[in-house]
Amino acid sequence: MTLINSDMPYCSHSFNQFVVNDGSNVYFLDHGDAYDRGLILSSFSASSDGHIAQRSAVNIFPFMGPAGQNYTGCQVTGFSLAGDNLITVGRSGLEGSDHRK
């Protein structure tokens, strides 16, 4: 491992995190229930000196409900790079939980 200088992605309460890289960019996917509430995709550029800088952060799948409510109705089980595309695997509308409580 090598110490790097970086701006890291922020998700105030992330239930699950995924990281992939393509050699030039690093991508993070966070499953957040508060700030932000949803699936947050962040991209960073990586330089040869070990510094990464945030390029963007987008809530690609916002969740219904108030910030901080633990029930999100979503489960993410995978995140990968396929050619020039990022793909994620999961489901929403989970059964067996009463989100109205």
mmCIF file of the C-alpha atoms, coordinates in Angstrom:
data_MODEL
# 
_entry.id   MODEL 
# 
loop_
_atom_site.group_PDB 
_atom_site.id 
_atom_site.type_symbol 
_atom_site.label_atom_id 
_atom_site.label_alt_id 
_atom_site.label_comp_id 
_atom_site.label_asym_id 
_atom_site.label_entity_id 
_atom_site.label_seq_id 
_atom_site.pdbx_PDB_ins_code 
_atom_site.Cartn_x 
_atom_site.Cartn_y 
_atom_site.Cartn_z 
_atom_site.occupancy 
_atom_site.B_iso_or_equiv 
_atom_site.pdbx_formal_charge 
_atom_site.auth_seq_id 
_atom_site.auth_comp_id 
_atom_site.auth_asym_id 
_atom_site.auth_atom_id 
_atom_site.pdbx_PDB_model_num 
ATOM 1   C CA . MET A 1 1   ? 0.000   0.000  0.000   1.00 0.00 ? 1   MET A CA 1 
ATOM 2   C CA . THR A 1 2   ? 1.073   3.530  -0.708  1.00 0.00 ? 2   THR A CA 1 
ATOM 3   C CA . LEU A 1 3   ? -0.028  6.711  1.021   1.00 0.00 ? 3   LEU A CA 1 
ATOM 4   C CA . ILE A 1 4   ? -1.797  9.051  -1.415  1.00 0.00 ? 4   ILE A CA 1 
ATOM 5   C CA . ASN A 1 5   ? -3.192  12.551 -1.254  1.00 0.00 ? 5   ASN A CA 1 
ATOM 6   C CA . SER A 1 6   ? -6.830  12.605 -2.237  1.00 0.00 ? 6   SER A CA 1 
ATOM 7   C CA . ASP A 1 7   ? -10.265 14.113 -1.999  1.00 0.00 ? 7   ASP A CA 1 
ATOM 8   C CA . MET A 1 8   ? -12.365 11.146 -0.924  1.00 0.00 ? 8   MET A CA 1 
ATOM 9   C CA . PRO A 1 9   ? -16.047 10.687 -1.763  1.00 0.00 ? 9   PRO A CA 1 
ATOM 10  C CA . TYR A 1 10  ? -18.494 11.723 0.921   1.00 0.00 ? 10  TYR A CA 1 
ATOM 11  C CA . CYS A 1 11  ? -21.650 9.884  1.892   1.00 0.00 ? 11  CYS A CA 1 
ATOM 12  C CA . SER A 1 12  ? -22.675 10.557 5.493   1.00 0.00 ? 12  SER A CA 1 
ATOM 13  C CA . HIS A 1 13  ? -23.970 7.037  6.237   1.00 0.00 ? 13  HIS A CA 1 
ATOM 14  C CA . SER A 1 14  ? -23.075 4.477  3.619   1.00 0.00 ? 14  SER A CA 1 
ATOM 15  C CA . PHE A 1 15  ? -24.339 0.915  4.038   1.00 0.00 ? 15  PHE A CA 1 
ATOM 16  C CA . ASN A 1 16  ? -22.196 -0.445 1.227   1.00 0.00 ? 16  ASN A CA 1 
ATOM 17  C CA . GLN A 1 17  ? -19.241 0.839  -0.789  1.00 0.00 ? 17  GLN A CA 1 
ATOM 18  C CA . PHE A 1 18  ? -17.743 -0.370 -4.055  1.00 0.00 ? 18  PHE A CA 1 
ATOM 19  C CA . VAL A 1 19  ? -14.563 0.797  -5.828  1.00 0.00 ? 19  VAL A CA 1 
ATOM 20  C CA . VAL A 1 20  ? -13.313 0.092  -9.364  1.00 0.00 ? 20  VAL A CA 1 
ATOM 21  C CA . ASN A 1 21  ? -10.588 1.690  -11.473 1.00 0.00 ? 21  ASN A CA 1 
ATOM 22  C CA . ASP A 1 22  ? -9.573  1.687  -15.113 1.00 0.00 ? 22  ASP A CA 1 
ATOM 23  C CA . GLY A 1 23  ? -5.959  2.793  -14.631 1.00 0.00 ? 23  GLY A CA 1 
ATOM 24  C CA . SER A 1 24  ? -6.731  6.502  -15.137 1.00 0.00 ? 24  SER A CA 1 
ATOM 25  C CA . ASN A 1 25  ? -9.910  6.945  -13.112 1.00 0.00 ? 25  ASN A CA 1 
ATOM 26  C CA . VAL A 1 26  ? -11.261 5.605  -9.829  1.00 0.00 ? 26  VAL A CA 1 
ATOM 27  C CA . TYR A 1 27  ? -15.032 5.131  -9.380  1.00 0.00 ? 27  TYR A CA 1 
ATOM 28  C CA . PHE A 1 28  ? -16.880 4.805  -6.069  1.00 0.00 ? 28  PHE A CA 1 
ATOM 29  C CA . LEU A 1 29  ? -20.472 3.665  -5.564  1.00 0.00 ? 29  LEU A CA 1 
ATOM 30  C CA . ASP A 1 30  ? -22.019 4.342  -2.134  1.00 0.00 ? 30  ASP A CA 1 
ATOM 31  C CA . HIS A 1 31  ? -25.418 3.223  -0.792  1.00 0.00 ? 31  HIS A CA 1 
ATOM 32  C CA . GLY A 1 32  ? -26.428 6.113  1.461   1.00 0.00 ? 32  GLY A CA 1 
ATOM 33  C CA . ASP A 1 33  ? -29.460 6.698  3.660   1.00 0.00 ? 33  ASP A CA 1 
ATOM 34  C CA . ALA A 1 34  ? -28.927 10.365 4.572   1.00 0.00 ? 34  ALA A CA 1 
ATOM 35  C CA . TYR A 1 35  ? -26.701 12.922 2.822   1.00 0.00 ? 35  TYR A CA 1 
ATOM 36  C CA . ASP A 1 36  ? -26.999 11.938 0.055   1.00 0.00 ? 36  ASP A CA 1 
ATOM 37  C CA . ARG A 1 37  ? -29.895 9.477  0.223   1.00 0.00 ? 37  ARG A CA 1 
ATOM 38  C CA . GLY A 1 38  ? -29.495 7.138  -2.752  1.00 0.00 ? 38  GLY A CA 1 
ATOM 39  C CA . LEU A 1 39  ? -26.835 5.407  -4.823  1.00 0.00 ? 39  LEU A CA 1 
ATOM 40  C CA . ILE A 1 40  ? -24.006 7.909  -5.164  1.00 0.00 ? 40  ILE A CA 1 
ATOM 41  C CA . LEU A 1 41  ? -21.560 7.473  -8.059  1.00 0.00 ? 41  LEU A CA 1 
ATOM 42  C CA . SER A 1 42  ? -18.317 9.446  -7.672  1.00 0.00 ? 42  SER A CA 1 
ATOM 43  C CA . SER A 1 43  ? -15.493 9.620  -10.188 1.00 0.00 ? 43  SER A CA 1 
ATOM 44  C CA . PHE A 1 44  ? -11.900 10.667 -9.594  1.00 0.00 ? 44  PHE A CA 1 
ATOM 45  C CA . SER A 1 45  ? -8.950  11.188 -11.894 1.00 0.00 ? 45  SER A CA 1 
ATOM 46  C CA . ALA A 1 46  ? -5.693  9.533  -10.860 1.00 0.00 ? 46  ALA A CA 1 
ATOM 47  C CA . SER A 1 47  ? -2.270  11.001 -11.609 1.00 0.00 ? 47  SER A CA 1 
ATOM 48  C CA . SER A 1 48  ? 1.088   9.245  -11.770 1.00 0.00 ? 48  SER A CA 1 
ATOM 49  C CA . ASP A 1 49  ? 2.241   10.975 -8.550  1.00 0.00 ? 49  ASP A CA 1 
ATOM 50  C CA . GLY A 1 50  ? -0.484  9.151  -6.567  1.00 0.00 ? 50  GLY A CA 1 
ATOM 51  C CA . HIS A 1 51  ? -2.906  12.076 -6.233  1.00 0.00 ? 51  HIS A CA 1 
ATOM 52  C CA . ILE A 1 52  ? -6.574  11.569 -7.078  1.00 0.00 ? 52  ILE A CA 1 
ATOM 53  C CA . ALA A 1 53  ? -8.993  14.460 -7.518  1.00 0.00 ? 53  ALA A CA 1 
ATOM 54  C CA . GLN A 1 54  ? -12.784 14.305 -7.607  1.00 0.00 ? 54  GLN A CA 1 
ATOM 55  C CA . ARG A 1 55  ? -14.306 14.916 -11.013 1.00 0.00 ? 55  ARG A CA 1 
ATOM 56  C CA . SER A 1 56  ? -17.987 14.369 -10.232 1.00 0.00 ? 56  SER A CA 1 
ATOM 57  C CA . ALA A 1 57  ? -20.518 12.931 -7.796  1.00 0.00 ? 57  ALA A CA 1 
ATOM 58  C CA . VAL A 1 58  ? -24.070 12.083 -8.895  1.00 0.00 ? 58  VAL A CA 1 
ATOM 59  C CA . ASN A 1 59  ? -27.023 10.563 -7.056  1.00 0.00 ? 59  ASN A CA 1 
ATOM 60  C CA . ILE A 1 60  ? -27.896 8.011  -9.765  1.00 0.00 ? 60  ILE A CA 1 
ATOM 61  C CA . PHE A 1 61  ? -30.780 6.380  -7.857  1.00 0.00 ? 61  PHE A CA 1 
ATOM 62  C CA . PRO A 1 62  ? -32.434 8.609  -5.204  1.00 0.00 ? 62  PRO A CA 1 
ATOM 63  C CA . PHE A 1 63  ? -34.389 6.850  -2.435  1.00 0.00 ? 63  PHE A CA 1 
ATOM 64  C CA . MET A 1 64  ? -37.799 7.909  -1.167  1.00 0.00 ? 64  MET A CA 1 
ATOM 65  C CA . GLY A 1 65  ? -38.178 8.718  2.523   1.00 0.00 ? 65  GLY A CA 1 
ATOM 66  C CA . PRO A 1 66  ? -36.588 11.135 4.983   1.00 0.00 ? 66  PRO A CA 1 
ATOM 67  C CA . ALA A 1 67  ? -32.820 11.540 5.390   1.00 0.00 ? 67  ALA A CA 1 
ATOM 68  C CA . GLY A 1 68  ? -31.456 9.070  7.908   1.00 0.00 ? 68  GLY A CA 1 
ATOM 69  C CA . GLN A 1 69  ? -34.304 6.549  7.651   1.00 0.00 ? 69  GLN A CA 1 
ATOM 70  C CA . ASN A 1 70  ? -32.391 3.255  7.578   1.00 0.00 ? 70  ASN A CA 1 
ATOM 71  C CA . TYR A 1 71  ? -34.879 1.507  5.300   1.00 0.00 ? 71  TYR A CA 1 
ATOM 72  C CA . THR A 1 72  ? -33.989 2.410  1.706   1.00 0.00 ? 72  THR A CA 1 
ATOM 73  C CA . GLY A 1 73  ? -35.813 -0.355 -0.169  1.00 0.00 ? 73  GLY A CA 1 
ATOM 74  C CA . CYS A 1 74  ? -32.631 -1.099 -2.092  1.00 0.00 ? 74  CYS A CA 1 
ATOM 75  C CA . GLN A 1 75  ? -29.887 -3.700 -2.066  1.00 0.00 ? 75  GLN A CA 1 
ATOM 76  C CA . VAL A 1 76  ? -26.689 -3.384 -4.107  1.00 0.00 ? 76  VAL A CA 1 
ATOM 77  C CA . THR A 1 77  ? -24.663 -6.548 -4.692  1.00 0.00 ? 77  THR A CA 1 
ATOM 78  C CA . GLY A 1 78  ? -22.140 -5.634 -7.375  1.00 0.00 ? 78  GLY A CA 1 
ATOM 79  C CA . PHE A 1 79  ? -20.307 -2.855 -9.217  1.00 0.00 ? 79  PHE A CA 1 
ATOM 80  C CA . SER A 1 80  ? -17.906 -3.384 -12.108 1.00 0.00 ? 80  SER A CA 1 
ATOM 81  C CA . LEU A 1 81  ? -16.258 -1.906 -15.150 1.00 0.00 ? 81  LEU A CA 1 
ATOM 82  C CA . ALA A 1 82  ? -17.284 -3.510 -18.466 1.00 0.00 ? 82  ALA A CA 1 
ATOM 83  C CA . GLY A 1 83  ? -15.339 -1.979 -21.334 1.00 0.00 ? 83  GLY A CA 1 
ATOM 84  C CA . ASP A 1 84  ? -16.036 1.757  -21.140 1.00 0.00 ? 84  ASP A CA 1 
ATOM 85  C CA . ASN A 1 85  ? -19.173 1.264  -19.015 1.00 0.00 ? 85  ASN A CA 1 
ATOM 86  C CA . LEU A 1 86  ? -19.825 1.055  -15.305 1.00 0.00 ? 86  LEU A CA 1 
ATOM 87  C CA . ILE A 1 87  ? -22.456 -1.462 -14.264 1.00 0.00 ? 87  ILE A CA 1 
ATOM 88  C CA . THR A 1 88  ? -24.102 -2.178 -10.935 1.00 0.00 ? 88  THR A CA 1 
ATOM 89  C CA . VAL A 1 89  ? -26.299 -5.028 -9.773  1.00 0.00 ? 89  VAL A CA 1 
ATOM 90  C CA . GLY A 1 90  ? -29.024 -4.836 -7.182  1.00 0.00 ? 90  GLY A CA 1 
ATOM 91  C CA . ARG A 1 91  ? -32.714 -4.576 -6.568  1.00 0.00 ? 91  ARG A CA 1 
ATOM 92  C CA . SER A 1 92  ? -35.194 -2.105 -5.149  1.00 0.00 ? 92  SER A CA 1 
ATOM 93  C CA . GLY A 1 93  ? -38.590 -2.557 -3.530  1.00 0.00 ? 93  GLY A CA 1 
ATOM 94  C CA . LEU A 1 94  ? -37.354 -5.187 -1.085  1.00 0.00 ? 94  LEU A CA 1 
ATOM 95  C CA . GLU A 1 95  ? -40.048 -7.416 0.324   1.00 0.00 ? 95  GLU A CA 1 
ATOM 96  C CA . GLY A 1 96  ? -40.395 -8.296 3.988   1.00 0.00 ? 96  GLY A CA 1 
ATOM 97  C CA . SER A 1 97  ? -39.798 -4.814 5.376   1.00 0.00 ? 97  SER A CA 1 
ATOM 98  C CA . ASP A 1 98  ? -42.478 -2.346 6.321   1.00 0.00 ? 98  ASP A CA 1 
ATOM 99  C CA . HIS A 1 99  ? -40.926 1.005  5.386   1.00 0.00 ? 99  HIS A CA 1 
ATOM 100 C CA . ARG A 1 100 ? -43.910 2.924  6.775   1.00 0.00 ? 100 ARG A CA 1 
ATOM 101 C CA . LYS A 1 101 ? -42.793 2.405  10.396  1.00 0.00 ? 101 LYS A CA 1 
# 
